[in-house]
Amino acid sequence: MTHLEVWGSPISHSRSPQLHLAAYRALGLDWTFDRREVSGETFAGSLEAGGVRGLALTYPLKSHAFEAAARRDRWAELTGVANTLFFGGAEVAGFNTDVGGLARALDEIGSGSARRVRIVGAGATTTSAIVALSELRAEGVEVVARRPEAAAPLVGLGERAGVPVTVAPFDAPTGSVDLTIATLPGGTELDPRVAARLGELGGTLFDVAYSPWPTSLAEAWPGTTHHGLAMLLHQAVIQVRVFVNGDPQAELPDEPAVIAAMRAALA
């Protein structure tokens, strides 16, 4: 029996099993996919136990997964994180499917052509968002963070990815943008004055969080808002490509039908 898992802490809220099992049923594969509570401290020991074809990784394990991979795709190398490990080849391979998942989600909601973008937050998902925006040819990205000095390395990431990045404090965004991407963990509470100012200048909001929904930022937003389930869906599609084909670029048999089955599992 081929087995796959999603690891993280906390992990009980993860909807990855629903998505992946729907995909494997659509593909006619009798594969299993389970959740496992794994922390940064228990990651190495859990990895040594083996027994899986592939892993999906979420908070706080993406940097650990990057280090565990013997080879990595371009998106993982750029961001320094991996949310997918594949054990079906000659060596452990690491991938960052969040980049492609976010780019496809933004295209789906009609925001893939946004030229000026603000990202709220400066964690691991922000690195993926910067690279996704470079793929979509954004003209500039402003990252607003509680501690702007800690976000300074993101400027260098923008240079490597080919998109200009600036950093500002949460409460001092520097102008209007077409699109705001929030990468804060679900349940994060923002000062209402900060949320109001970001909404006033922020265009469309795409919040990567989806549980609980709406987030405090989405509740305060005066314009159009989108939750992160579209990103979750599309990054999972790329993960399924990896787990089935060993290649994130290799399309699945009848992929539109697989995506439809995965989308229905989220409904």
N, C-alpha and C positions, 0 to 999 in steps of 0.2 A: 504493500500500500504506500503510495507516494504521499508524503506529509509536508505541510507548510505551516508556518506560524507567524503571528504578529507579536512583537515584544515591546514592552514599555512599562512605565510606572507613573501614573495609574494607567490601567489598560481595560478595565471593565466596560468603559464607554465606547470602545473602538467598534466601528462598523465594518472594518476590513473583512471579517469572516463572511458577512452577508454578501459583500461585493465579490469576493474571490470565489466563494462556493457557487454563486450564480453563474460566474464565468465558466467554471469547470463543468458544471452541469450542461451549459449551452454547448460546450466543446465535446461533450460525451466522455469526460474524464472522471473516473471514480477516485478523486483526490480529496484529502481532508485538509482543513485549515482551521487552526485554533488560536486563541489568545493565550499569552503567558505573561504573568507579572514578573518582570525582570528589571532590576535597577542597575545603575552604573557599577555598583559594588559587586553585583552577582553576574554581570554580563560575561566575564571571561570564563567562569566556571560553567555557566549554562551553555556557552558556545562549545566548550570541550566535550560536552555530552553528546553533541551531534544528533543524527537521526532525522534531519529534515533536508528537503531539496532546496528550500529557500526560506528567507526571513524577510518580513516587512518590519522596519524599525521606526519607532516614534519616540517622543520625549521620554527620557533624556539620553537616548542611545545612539543618535546619529553620528556623533563624533567617534564614539567607540567602534561603530561599524566601519567607519572610514579607515580607522587604524587596523582593523582586522582583515581588510581586503588586501589580497596580494596584487590585484590589478583593479583599476577603477576607470569608469567612463569619464569623458571630458567634463560633464556637469559636476560630478563628484570632485574631480580634481580642482575645478575652479572654486567651488564653495567650501571645500574641506569637510564635507559631511556626506554620508550615504544613508539612504533610508531603505535600501534593498541589498541583501546579500544572496548570492547564488552559488550553490555548492555542486552543481551538476557538471562542471567542466573540470579541466586539469588543475585549476587553482581557484581559490575563493575570489569571486568577482563582486565588486561593489558598484552600486549605481545610485544616482540621485534622480528619482523619477518625479520629484516635486517640481523641478524646473519645467519639464514638458507638460506636467499636469496643470500647472498654473497658466502657462501660455495658452494651452488649449481651452481652459476654462474662461480666460479673458476673451478669447476669440468668440466663444459660445455666447457670452452675454453682450457682445458687441463693443467691448472695450479694448480689443487687441490693437487698435490703431491709436490709442492714447499717446500723445507726444510728451506731455509733462505730467509726471506722476509723483505722488508722495507716499512713502511707506511709514506707517506708524509702528514703531518697535524695531529692535535691533538684534534679535536672536537668530537662531539657525535658519528659520524660514525666511528671514529677510535676505540672507545671502542667496537663497534660491530665487526669491522674487527679483532681485537685481539682475541675475543672469537671465531669467525669463524675459524681463523687460528689454535686455540687450538683444535677445533673439527676436523680439517684436519690434526692434528699431525705435525704441523710445528715445527722445532727444535729451532728456535729463531726469534725474531722480533725486528727490530730497528725502532723506531719512530723518524723522524726528524721534528723539529718544530721551528717556529720563536722564541719562548720563551721556551727553554728546561725546565726551572724551573717550568713552568706552566704544563708541561706534565709529571712531576715526578710521580703523582699518578697512571699513566698507568703502572708503574713497579709493583705496588701492585696488579693491576688488572690482570696482567700476572701471578703473583704468585697464585692468587685465581683460575684463569682459567686453569693453568697448562702449560703455555708456557713462557719461559724466554723473558723478554722485557728490552731493553736498550733505552736510549734517547740521541739524539745528535742534534746539531744545523742544520738548513737547509743547511748551506754552508759547513758542515763538516761530510758528511757520512763516515762511518768507514771501508767500504770494499764492495766487490761485493756481490750481492744477486741474487737469481733466479727470483724473482718477486718483483715488486714495485706496491703498491696499493696507489693511490692518493685519499685522502678524502677531498680535498679542495673544497669550494663552486664553482659552475660554474661561469666562468668569472674571476677567480683569475689570476692575472698576476704575474709570477715569474721572478726574475732577470735572464736574459739569461745565465749568467755564472753559476748560481745555477742549472738551468734546464739542462745545458749541463753536469755538473758534475754528477747529479743524473742519467741522461741517460747513461753516460759512465759506471756506476757501477750497473745499475738497472735491467738488464734482461728484461723480459716481463713487460709491463705497463698495469695495469688495473685501469682505472680512473673511479671513481663512478659517475662523472659528465657526462651528455649527452646533455646538452643544455646550452650554445652554444658548438658545437663540430666542429673541434677539440679544446681542451683546449690549452693554451700556452705551458703546459708541454708536451702534446701529439705531438704538432707541432715540438718541439725540440727533441723528442725522436728518437734515431737512430735505435731502434729495433721494435719489434712487439707491437702494441697498441690495446687496447680494451676499448670501452666506457661502461657506466654504465647501458645501457638498459637491459642487461641480469640480473643484480642484481634487477632492478626495476621489471622485469617480475617475477622472482622467489620469491621475497619477497611478491609480490601481490598474487601469488598462495597460499602462506601460509595464507595471510590475508583472502582470500576467504574461505579457510578451516575453519578459525575461525568464520567468519560471517555466514557460512552455518551450520557448525557442532558444533561450540563452542569449537573446539579442533584443535590446529595447527598440530597435528600428524595424524588426521583422514583424509584419502584420500577422494577426491571427487568422485562421480560416473563418470566413464569413464574419469579419470583425464587427460590422454594423449590428449584426444580430447579437453578438456577445455584449456589445455596449448597451444595447436595448435591454437585455436581460439584467445587466448590472444596475442600470438606471431604475428598472422596475423594483429591484431589491431594496433600493433606498427610499422608494415612495412610501 
